Amino acid sequence: VQLQASGGGLVQAGGSLRLSCAASGRTFSRYTMGWFRQAPGEEREFVAAIRWSSSTTYYADSVKGRFTISGDNAKNTVYLQMNSLKPEDTAVYYCAADSRLIISAIRRYKEYDYWGQGTLVTVSS
């Protein structure tokens, strides 16, 4: 499984960005795809996830209502639309995938087997 994340950049507070994660190497219909982020000196934290099979989505409380995760099955690509960005959203964002997650594990980064390279999001105040 290969994951390729893109779309990071520098944006002012209140702005928007859309991250993409292109997946290849498997059929992803049974996978859970997640976005995590890691700020300098901080532990990697859960942002959002989506189950391909049901399109069920999950969000961290800190981004609920501002971020939207979605998937395009035809393109094997997952998106993270980030609106109303805040300086505290600044981090390296990673996409991840796993085929065997139970719901209680979705928010735990150590449970994901496959990771893309990170993409840096910087939000200026």
Salt bridges, closest charged atoms under 4 A:
GLU45 OE2 - ARG37 NE 2.55
ASP61 OD1 - LYS64 NZ 3.29
ASP89 OD1 - ARG37 NH1 2.90
ASP89 OD2 - ARG66 NH1 2.74
GLU111 OE2 - ARG108 NE 3.56
ASP113 OD2 - ARG100 NH2 2.70
